[in-house]
Amino acid sequence: MTTQLIRNFVGGEFLEGGTGFDNVNPVDGSVLSVVSEADRGIVNSAVGAAQKALEGPWGRYTANQRAAVMRRIAERIEERFDDLLAAEIGDTGKPEALARDLDVSRASLNFSAFADMIATAGVDSYLTEFPDGRRALNYALRKPLGVVAVIVPWNLPLLLLTWKVAPAIACGNAVVVKPSEETPTSATLLGEIMKEAGLPDGVYNVVHGFGAGSAGEFLTTADGVDGITFTGESSTGSTIMRAAAPKVRPVSFELGGKNAALVFADANIEQAVAGLTRSIFTNTGQVCLCTERVYIQRPIFDEVVAGLAEHAKSLVLGKPFDKGTTTGPLISQKHRDKVLSYFEKAEVEGGTAIVGGRIPDMPADLAQGSWVLPTLWTGLAHNSSPMREEVFGPVAGLIPFDTEDEAVRLANDTQYGLAASVWTGNLERGHRVGGRMRTGISWVNTWYMRDLRSPFGGTGLSGIGREGGTNSLHFYTDPTNVCINL
Ligand code: NAD
């Protein structure tokens, strides 16, 4: 069997780079494909292709014409759903149902939702009146930024990529995408889909490789990049910010988190336990919004802990297409080493793994996969490292609290500020505590319910700026205010 080659996509053509690296299946450690790494020349060609596209017919498309292409892209994603599903599952090892319901469906929705938004977007305008009777009309024309670099991680590869590419294209930009080295396949397949849907060549380009000294760094430092949108680790965000600084290019960052959940004694415990199980373990804990800190009001602490432990034990680790599989592997052996280091730290720092805390015994054909058991800790101090640092695995620490103020203080006592969830039967408390969360997103009695028009992003180490709805339209455009003396 010949190994599949994943190539760069530049100006509508698939291009090979000089060196290749292995794309490993985290389920069993097998090599799925070889990825063609983009050198600086290929990255510069991609940026050049994007610039050329902006100078061509794409630069003159009306908002409605862009929306029409985007609707065709959304349709084509639906038509090629199974190809994208296979790509996403191969690269990540996630259960089929999750890839189907979350990843691939959202990719199509990202395009159709932003097509609707751009087709109906207005412009800011003000009628200005001066004391001496003069009047003026101000209106802000929104123009594309130009060439946007889109750098994304491996946890929800297609969802996160399209979440940025769709609004960027809606606003008339051309993009150069750098998917994660762990998950190169769906971004490449999307190149074919873009062509099939009639997107002009050069509007969507893909370069493969790593960060420092590779395609990521080459892209963020390339001449001709007009803005950078990035999702990934906070420390990578600060490196990219330094790369963007010399030319003062705008950045939009969706970074790490250490998300808290607050469970009050008046909560519907069954609902809270089911919701927390999702929020801790979805995608093997590898969602930036996942909960890793759970603060539980003391009278219900034991009951919630027992409920969560029972649910965690019922999760089924296995192959993505096996019926009943709820939980896949971590993305890589390297990432598993990081998660395992927190298993050790938790033990050293006084925690007890009431569930998990080790590598599971998997059948021989899966033994080389990156598996860990869903893990819950009790006994950890609020300021211990597993409770302060992002683990990005199927883990959470469970800590009791007494008062509402204490719970809010504990939840907000973090350098991060991405998401929180509040579980309570008291609606007044839900509004009050939900609003006091120092996070970009705060859920009450739910988790990961998204409206693509609402602001998405984080505060502190969790990011800069917000995307979603008009926030995205603002980031991906540069306004020129025209003032007419009436
Ligand atoms: P990462 O920062 O290691 O990598 C993300 C992307 O950046 C990859 O494509 C990588 O190749 C590239 N990169 C790395 N170094 C670079 C450099 N110096 N210059 C340019 N590009 C570089 O993150 P990851 O491990 O892929 O993803 C996990 C992280 O992403 C977690 O911290 C998670 O919380 C975060 N995340 C955040 C959100 C959000 O919306 N806030 C969503 C998903 C994931």
Residues whose N, C-alpha, C, O or C-beta is under 5 A from the ligand:
A	BS01	NAD	I151 V152 P153 W154 K178 P179 S180 E181 G209 F210 G211 A212 G216 E217 T220 T231 G232 E233 S234 T236 T239 E254 L255 G256 G257 C288 S462
